[in-house]
């Protein structure tokens, strides 16, 4: 049985205080993400479940012999410290979260050794669900699942004799149309099923293969269920109008998918657990098949010097980040308020077509304009400048995700160096801003040039912060509202033309 010696409790408390000091901005970001983003609301439960998984193995931990691995542990801790520095200095809070996921195994290795790391592998790995690092992978899954749900919904409506036509993600019914939104893809629910299924399987099943069957079935049942949800929305819209797409009934539809998936998870898990198996011990008790000599923790050993050493290592990382983790703010060359109202044959005026702080919170200087040319064509401009990026003030964050709807990269034609610096590629998207659909192009500007891809932009901010102690940058967003789908191509040409003529003026105002 595990005996919690007072020295062990005190040591654990000291480590917790140090980690809280190092990662308090990271914890604040995680709490805010779990609270504000419904896709990650399950994050509150993840640390609690991880602690519970450790508690389930308390007797196993008591049976292990401490064999510290300070060299490998120190390497992992230092790597985590570098990620923390890069994230803190570069305004890339996700790197801070990933650093937290690495530093905990590093401390275990440093103080306790590989046997303990192996025993704690599942609780430590489970913490991955609390950090939204899988967002980039999940983002690529949303559209295929949206299309699949739309197809299944249309099949259901057609089988009931309801006239229906699908164009991409749009479903047209007599007198009403609807669109399968990103939140209706069901992808995030699949992550929730996996997050809930792992501890359930660990507690009730005897092999991981059985667990994989349980989760695969639960995911499989949720896909047609989400299609049925789309079909059900179509039925309500057909008979009761578009008002049924919102309000309590829409909430009920989401709960319907959740309840069906969770019921399928528990029922399938119960059925699989009843299948006879040659293995009689459940997963969380498998260690009993290979018992080891029982010892009490902590035990007086020659490794007592390691705990003060890991404290010194963590304090050193904290001091270094405090000294070098804050990039110097770089003001714009000229205030954006002085930006010219006349650019080539385009005449501009101040407008409120977009709320920049909504998509780029913490921006240091911003400009919102609407430009028109002699033929009456209209282009909206937003420039957001960050003198430095840090936690809560970043070019790249989940706040700007709505601007990325249907995003792809296209060339501006500025490929000849003789034409001068400018964005050679830009992001083209179709965002919904203020309830209106726009065609938009946007890119990011740094002192060394323009970028479009998010990961490259983040890495640029990090390298500038770590090497040059600066990570100032700007986002430039151009948008116009098409009157119909046929106008989209001509508007795209206008936006690219405006981007090309805008480039020389931007160089006069932005570093």
HELIX and SHEET records of a PDB file:
HELIX    1   1 UNK A    6  UNK A   36  1                                  31    
HELIX    2   2 UNK A   38  UNK A   40  5                                   3    
HELIX    3   3 UNK A   43  UNK A   56  1                                  14    
HELIX    4   4 UNK A   58  UNK A   62  1                                   5    
HELIX    5   5 UNK A   70  UNK A   90  1                                  21    
HELIX    6   6 UNK A   93  UNK A  111  1                                  19    
HELIX    7   7 UNK A  114  UNK A  119  1                                   6    
HELIX    8   8 UNK A  121  UNK A  126  1                                   6    
HELIX    9   9 UNK A  127  UNK A  130  5                                   4    
HELIX   10  10 UNK A  132  UNK A  134  5                                   3    
HELIX   11  11 UNK A  135  UNK A  159  1                                  25    
HELIX   12  12 UNK A  182  UNK A  184  5                                   3    
HELIX   13  13 UNK A  187  UNK A  204  1                                  18    
HELIX   14  14 UNK A  208  UNK A  240  1                                  33    
HELIX   15  15 UNK A  242  UNK A  245  5                                   4    
HELIX   16  16 UNK A  248  UNK A  273  1                                  26    
HELIX   17  17 UNK A  283  UNK A  290  5                                   8    
HELIX   18  18 UNK A  305  UNK A  324  1                                  20    
HELIX   19  19 UNK A  336  UNK A  338  5                                   3    
HELIX   20  20 UNK A  356  UNK A  359  1                                   4    
HELIX   21  21 UNK A  398  UNK A  404  5                                   7    
HELIX   22  22 UNK A  417  UNK A  419  5                                   3    
HELIX   23  23 UNK A  454  UNK A  463  1                                  10    
HELIX   24  24 UNK A  464  UNK A  468  3                                   5    
HELIX   25  25 UNK A  485  UNK A  487  5                                   3    
HELIX   26  26 UNK A  488  UNK A  509  1                                  22    
SHEET    1   A 3 UNK A 164  UNK A 167  0                                        
SHEET    2   A 3 UNK A 170  UNK A 173 -1                                        
SHEET    3   A 3 UNK A 176  UNK A 179 -1                                        
SHEET    1   B 8 UNK A 342  UNK A 343  0                                        
SHEET    2   B 8 UNK A 346  UNK A 350 -1                                        
SHEET    3   B 8 UNK A 365  UNK A 372 -1                                        
SHEET    4   B 8 UNK A 378  UNK A 386 -1                                        
SHEET    5   B 8 UNK A 473  UNK A 480 -1                                        
SHEET    6   B 8 UNK A 439  UNK A 446 -1                                        
SHEET    7   B 8 UNK A 425  UNK A 429 -1                                        
SHEET    8   B 8 UNK A 408  UNK A 411 -1                                        
SHEET    1   C 7 UNK A 342  UNK A 343  0                                        
SHEET    2   C 7 UNK A 346  UNK A 350 -1                                        
SHEET    3   C 7 UNK A 365  UNK A 372 -1                                        
SHEET    4   C 7 UNK A 378  UNK A 386 -1                                        
SHEET    5   C 7 UNK A 473  UNK A 480 -1                                        
SHEET    6   C 7 UNK A 439  UNK A 446 -1                                        
SHEET    7   C 7 UNK A 449  UNK A 451 -1                                        
SHEET    1   D 2 UNK A 432  UNK A 433  0                                        
SHEET    2   D 2 UNK A 436  UNK A 437 -1                                        
END                                                                             
